[in-house]
Amino acid sequence: MKGGFRVTDKLKKGLALSGGGYRATLFSLGTLWRFNEEGLLTSLDTITSVSGGAIAAGFLLYQWDKLNFEVVDEKLGRHRATNFKEVVADPLLKFCQRTIDVPAMALGTVNPSSTAGNELAKFYDKHLFKNVRLRDLPHNPMAPEFVFYGTNYDTGVSVRISKDYVRDYHLGKATGHDLNLSQAVCISSSFPPFMAPVKLSGESWDWGEPIYKKLDDEIIARLRKKLVLCDGGLYDNMGIEMLWKHGENKEYDVVFSCDAGAPFEIPHPEGAGILGKLKKLVSWRTWWHSQFGRMTEVMIDQQRSLRKRTLMRNYLSGEYKGAYWSIETDLSDYKWIEPIITQKQRGEYDKLKELATRLSGFGDDKHHRLINWGYCQADSGLRAWYERDMAVGTLPFQL
C-alpha cells in the first residue's frame, strides 16, 4: 500500500547516519536496506544525517512517496517497501559512480560569482533532487522526520535543517524557510576548506527566540541575516546530537547509530606517489599542511571518541535501547549471533574502512561491498543488541 498512518507510542525512535563521503552514503544505504526489510523505517520517528549519510537520507526522503508498502507488523507500525531497491537503491548506487567533488571545486574556483558549495548543490539537483524545495515535499504520515545537520561558522554549533524549520540554539528556531533539498544536503556535505562555505540569508524567515540565549540581540539579528554554514561533521560527524540526550533532556528511548567515519590511522600515513616519496625524504612533521591535516584528524577523532564513549555508556546504563555499528566494527565482537558475512569473506570487507571519504566513485565491486557491509553491520547490531529473535538477513549482492 502507499501512505497509511503510523502507529505511535510513548517511545521515540531515531536513526543517525554519519558522514564519510560516498563511503558513508553506500554504507548508510545498506543500513536503510536492512531497516526496510524488517519494517523498521516506518517505525522510526526521526532520521538524522550528516555529510555522506545525508545524501542517502535526502534521496530516501525525495523518493518516499514512490515507495509501495506492505504490512509487516501493524501494531508496531512496521511496513516494508517492496520496491526499495528499484526506487531508492539503484538510482543512488548509480549516482555514487559519479565524481562530483573535484568538478565542483574547479567550477567554484573559475567562476567568481559561484562557490564550490553552490556547484555541489547543482550536481545534487541535476542528478538527484530536481530543484525541489523541502517545504514542497508532500507530508506522508508514515515517513519519519528527516533532519540534516550543518555547522554554523559564526556560532560554532550544530544547525538542524528539516522540511519545517532551521535551528541553531544560539539564534533560535526559524520556520518559513525556502531551502531546496539539494541545499540542505550540500550544507551537510560541504567540508571546509574545499567545499565550503554555503551562505544563506535568513532575514525573511520566521524566527523564534533562542531557548538558551547567550548573544546580544544585535548580534543575533546580524547572524540571522547572513548564515555561513558548512559540513555538519565539523561539529558532530556521527549525527547523533539530536538523539542522544539523556536525563531530563531525553527525547528518544531508542537510538540507532550507523557510523562510516574514517578510522584514525596509526601511524600517520606517508601517502603515495610523488608526494609520498618526497615526504619520506623530509619528515611529515616539517610540512605545515601535513601538520595541519594531522591536527584536524586528532581533533575530529577526539570528539568522535568522546561521543561514542557517552553513547555506549547510555546504552549500558539503560538510558535508551538501540544499537551502534560502524564500518570498522569487528564482527567477532558479536558473541550471541553469527554474522551473515563469513569469516573467509571478512578480509575484503575490513579493507573498506581504508577507502577515501570523498564524493568520488570507487568502482562497482567496492560499491556493492559497501552496501553489503552496511547491511551486514546493521543486521548484526540489530540482532545482537535490539531484537534477538529478528530473522537473519540476506545480503543485497552476492559477490
Disulfide bonds with the S-S distance in Angstrom:
none
